[in-house]
């Protein structure tokens, strides 16, 4: 049974130093890039393998896209509607048979 590892260390200046808990090793004798590691050493019949060291270097990533200029969307031509005033509308309805 192991005690929980604190992720906050109090510093004398009143600020906290954040540290990450240890990460368990999920790699075997080869690292992610396929470099073989030394076989595990034994001491008094016990396995004393140290976790492999993983170095990650992130360089510059460039993303380029070749885009085609967008074609302007053709405007639909609207039929010319005449504006009908309320009086004209009511007169038109009255001539067609009145209000139903």
Short mmCIF file of the C-alpha atoms (twelve columns), coordinates in Angstrom:
data_MODEL
# 
_entry.id   MODEL 
# 
loop_
_atom_site.group_PDB 
_atom_site.id 
_atom_site.type_symbol 
_atom_site.label_atom_id 
_atom_site.label_alt_id 
_atom_site.label_comp_id 
_atom_site.label_asym_id 
_atom_site.label_seq_id 
_atom_site.Cartn_x 
_atom_site.Cartn_y 
_atom_site.Cartn_z 
_atom_site.pdbx_PDB_model_num 
ATOM 1   C CA . UNK A 1   0.000   0.000   0.000   1 
ATOM 2   C CA . UNK A 2   1.519   3.286   -1.125  1 
ATOM 3   C CA . UNK A 3   0.728   6.712   0.240   1 
ATOM 4   C CA . UNK A 4   -0.854  9.212   -2.150  1 
ATOM 5   C CA . UNK A 5   1.582   11.589  -3.795  1 
ATOM 6   C CA . UNK A 6   0.759   15.265  -3.338  1 
ATOM 7   C CA . UNK A 7   0.810   17.374  -6.458  1 
ATOM 8   C CA . UNK A 8   1.338   20.633  -4.545  1 
ATOM 9   C CA . UNK A 9   4.550   21.535  -2.769  1 
ATOM 10  C CA . UNK A 10  4.417   24.611  -0.556  1 
ATOM 11  C CA . UNK A 11  7.316   26.995  -1.059  1 
ATOM 12  C CA . UNK A 12  8.588   29.461  1.536   1 
ATOM 13  C CA . UNK A 13  7.598   32.467  -0.591  1 
ATOM 14  C CA . UNK A 14  3.921   31.518  -0.281  1 
ATOM 15  C CA . UNK A 15  3.581   30.116  -3.794  1 
ATOM 16  C CA . UNK A 16  2.918   26.542  -4.746  1 
ATOM 17  C CA . UNK A 17  5.069   24.422  -7.011  1 
ATOM 18  C CA . UNK A 18  2.982   22.027  -9.084  1 
ATOM 19  C CA . UNK A 19  4.539   18.646  -9.699  1 
ATOM 20  C CA . UNK A 20  3.067   15.693  -11.503 1 
ATOM 21  C CA . UNK A 21  2.814   12.283  -9.855  1 
ATOM 22  C CA . UNK A 22  5.059   9.568   -11.283 1 
ATOM 23  C CA . UNK A 23  3.808   7.959   -14.484 1 
ATOM 24  C CA . UNK A 24  3.840   4.160   -14.527 1 
ATOM 25  C CA . UNK A 25  5.893   2.587   -17.271 1 
ATOM 26  C CA . UNK A 26  3.813   1.127   -20.081 1 
ATOM 27  C CA . UNK A 27  6.745   0.418   -22.346 1 
ATOM 28  C CA . UNK A 28  8.621   -2.840  -22.336 1 
ATOM 29  C CA . UNK A 29  12.217  -3.212  -23.368 1 
ATOM 30  C CA . UNK A 30  11.746  -0.979  -26.393 1 
ATOM 31  C CA . UNK A 31  10.816  2.652   -26.391 1 
ATOM 32  C CA . UNK A 32  8.236   4.188   -28.684 1 
ATOM 33  C CA . UNK A 33  10.861  4.706   -31.399 1 
ATOM 34  C CA . UNK A 34  11.980  1.077   -31.291 1 
ATOM 35  C CA . UNK A 35  15.392  1.463   -29.633 1 
ATOM 36  C CA . UNK A 36  16.124  -1.680  -27.621 1 
ATOM 37  C CA . UNK A 37  16.873  -1.159  -23.960 1 
ATOM 38  C CA . UNK A 38  19.301  -3.114  -21.820 1 
ATOM 39  C CA . UNK A 39  17.849  -6.257  -20.241 1 
ATOM 40  C CA . UNK A 40  16.556  -5.772  -16.702 1 
ATOM 41  C CA . UNK A 41  19.162  -6.107  -13.980 1 
ATOM 42  C CA . UNK A 42  18.505  -8.383  -11.061 1 
ATOM 43  C CA . UNK A 43  19.728  -7.843  -7.551  1 
ATOM 44  C CA . UNK A 44  19.172  -10.502 -4.907  1 
ATOM 45  C CA . UNK A 45  16.747  -12.248 -7.269  1 
ATOM 46  C CA . UNK A 46  14.488  -9.188  -7.513  1 
ATOM 47  C CA . UNK A 47  13.695  -7.299  -10.691 1 
ATOM 48  C CA . UNK A 48  15.080  -3.761  -10.360 1 
ATOM 49  C CA . UNK A 49  14.205  -2.354  -13.780 1 
ATOM 50  C CA . UNK A 50  14.205  1.391   -14.029 1 
ATOM 51  C CA . UNK A 51  11.513  3.080   -16.067 1 
ATOM 52  C CA . UNK A 52  12.791  3.993   -19.544 1 
ATOM 53  C CA . UNK A 53  13.489  7.645   -20.237 1 
ATOM 54  C CA . UNK A 54  11.352  9.071   -23.011 1 
ATOM 55  C CA . UNK A 55  12.395  12.276  -24.720 1 
ATOM 56  C CA . UNK A 56  9.804   14.071  -26.805 1 
ATOM 57  C CA . UNK A 57  10.817  16.915  -29.083 1 
ATOM 58  C CA . UNK A 58  8.205   18.846  -30.966 1 
ATOM 59  C CA . UNK A 59  9.399   20.838  -33.920 1 
ATOM 60  C CA . UNK A 60  7.583   23.255  -36.144 1 
ATOM 61  C CA . UNK A 61  4.473   21.976  -37.887 1 
ATOM 62  C CA . UNK A 62  3.350   23.642  -41.083 1 
ATOM 63  C CA . UNK A 63  -0.099  23.147  -42.539 1 
ATOM 64  C CA . UNK A 64  -0.748  24.383  -46.033 1 
ATOM 65  C CA . UNK A 65  -3.981  24.313  -47.970 1 
ATOM 66  C CA . UNK A 66  -4.440  24.967  -51.647 1 
ATOM 67  C CA . UNK A 67  -7.824  26.578  -51.906 1 
ATOM 68  C CA . UNK A 68  -9.728  27.465  -55.014 1 
ATOM 69  C CA . UNK A 69  -11.144 30.996  -54.988 1 
ATOM 70  C CA . UNK A 70  -14.840 30.913  -54.237 1 
ATOM 71  C CA . UNK A 71  -17.105 31.541  -57.187 1 
ATOM 72  C CA . UNK A 72  -19.622 34.319  -56.591 1 
ATOM 73  C CA . UNK A 73  -23.084 32.942  -56.013 1 
ATOM 74  C CA . UNK A 74  -25.378 33.984  -58.836 1 
ATOM 75  C CA . UNK A 75  -28.190 36.209  -57.638 1 
ATOM 76  C CA . UNK A 76  -31.650 34.946  -58.459 1 
ATOM 77  C CA . UNK A 77  -33.595 37.491  -60.382 1 
ATOM 78  C CA . UNK A 78  -36.796 38.322  -58.646 1 
ATOM 79  C CA . UNK A 79  -39.852 39.031  -60.699 1 
ATOM 80  C CA . UNK A 80  -40.857 42.655  -60.527 1 
ATOM 81  C CA . UNK A 81  -43.764 42.860  -58.126 1 
ATOM 82  C CA . UNK A 82  -45.680 46.032  -57.840 1 
ATOM 83  C CA . UNK A 83  -46.291 47.254  -54.361 1 
ATOM 84  C CA . UNK A 84  -49.959 47.087  -53.505 1 
ATOM 85  C CA . UNK A 85  -51.245 49.590  -51.002 1 
ATOM 86  C CA . UNK A 86  -53.879 48.591  -48.485 1 
ATOM 87  C CA . UNK A 87  -56.511 50.676  -50.275 1 
ATOM 88  C CA . UNK A 88  -55.684 49.033  -53.616 1 
ATOM 89  C CA . UNK A 89  -55.862 45.572  -52.016 1 
ATOM 90  C CA . UNK A 90  -59.246 46.270  -50.420 1 
ATOM 91  C CA . UNK A 91  -60.630 47.711  -53.675 1 
ATOM 92  C CA . UNK A 92  -59.384 44.635  -55.582 1 
ATOM 93  C CA . UNK A 93  -61.070 42.281  -53.105 1 
ATOM 94  C CA . UNK A 94  -64.281 44.317  -53.232 1 
ATOM 95  C CA . UNK A 95  -64.363 44.048  -57.047 1 
ATOM 96  C CA . UNK A 96  -63.806 40.269  -56.887 1 
ATOM 97  C CA . UNK A 97  -66.846 39.597  -54.767 1 
ATOM 98  C CA . UNK A 98  -66.347 41.292  -51.488 1 
ATOM 99  C CA . UNK A 99  -65.238 39.997  -48.145 1 
ATOM 100 C CA . UNK A 100 -66.021 36.354  -47.407 1 
# 
